[in-house]
């Protein structure tokens, strides 16, 4: 399988997990105290998070081209169109995490911390493992922004759904 095939498979995984996240957020907004439904949703959240995390770790820890740089500590330095595309993609990759955290009932501050710490772990692993990837402070910012954006979208869905139901 070539690199494009892996990226396409990862994109498909992100779409599926995002759809699952939206469905689970909608179910959370609608659900009352139904414990059987909550238990099933919890299992779906864990499975979705596990699939997302496995795909994320595979894509971020596989050998790549860091373009000769092991570390970038200059924030918001997007050199060229490909760096901007990379930043937007990083945001998109972490949106499912934010959605699933809303579905799990996680508060904003905790979701923010989870997104940040997960990103720190990935960047630190890339730096220490030296797999040909650049550990980049901009990835921390964009990954965390994606988690926050996903959480905000999920919270908005819950809010709108509950208002519509009342």
Rosetta blueprint (number, residue, H / E / L):
1 X L
2 X L
3 X H
4 X H
5 X H
6 X H
7 X H
8 X H
9 X H
10 X H
11 X H
12 X H
13 X H
14 X H
15 X H
16 X H
17 X H
18 X H
19 X H
20 X H
21 X H
22 X H
23 X H
24 X H
25 X H
26 X H
27 X H
28 X H
29 X H
30 X H
31 X L
32 X L
33 X L
34 X L
35 X H
36 X H
37 X H
38 X H
39 X H
40 X H
41 X H
42 X H
43 X H
44 X H
45 X H
46 X H
47 X H
48 X H
49 X H
50 X H
51 X H
52 X H
53 X H
54 X H
55 X H
56 X H
57 X H
58 X H
59 X H
60 X H
61 X H
62 X L
63 X L
64 X L
65 X L
66 X L
67 X L
68 X L
69 X L
70 X L
71 X E
72 X E
73 X L
74 X L
75 X L
76 X L
77 X L
78 X L
79 X L
80 X L
81 X H
82 X H
83 X H
84 X H
85 X H
86 X H
87 X H
88 X H
89 X H
90 X H
91 X H
92 X H
93 X H
94 X H
95 X H
96 X H
97 X H
98 X H
99 X H
100 X H
101 X H
102 X H
103 X H
104 X L
105 X L
106 X L
107 X L
108 X H
109 X H
110 X H
111 X H
112 X H
113 X H
114 X H
115 X H
116 X H
117 X H
118 X H
119 X H
120 X H
121 X H
122 X H
123 X H
124 X H
125 X H
126 X H
127 X H
128 X H
129 X H
130 X L
131 X L
132 X L
133 X L
134 X L
135 X E
136 X E
137 X H
138 X H
139 X H
140 X H
141 X H
142 X H
143 X H
144 X H
145 X H
146 X H
147 X H
148 X H
149 X H
150 X H
151 X H
152 X H
153 X H
154 X H
155 X H
156 X H
157 X H
158 X H
159 X H
160 X H
161 X H
162 X H
163 X H
164 X H
165 X H
166 X L
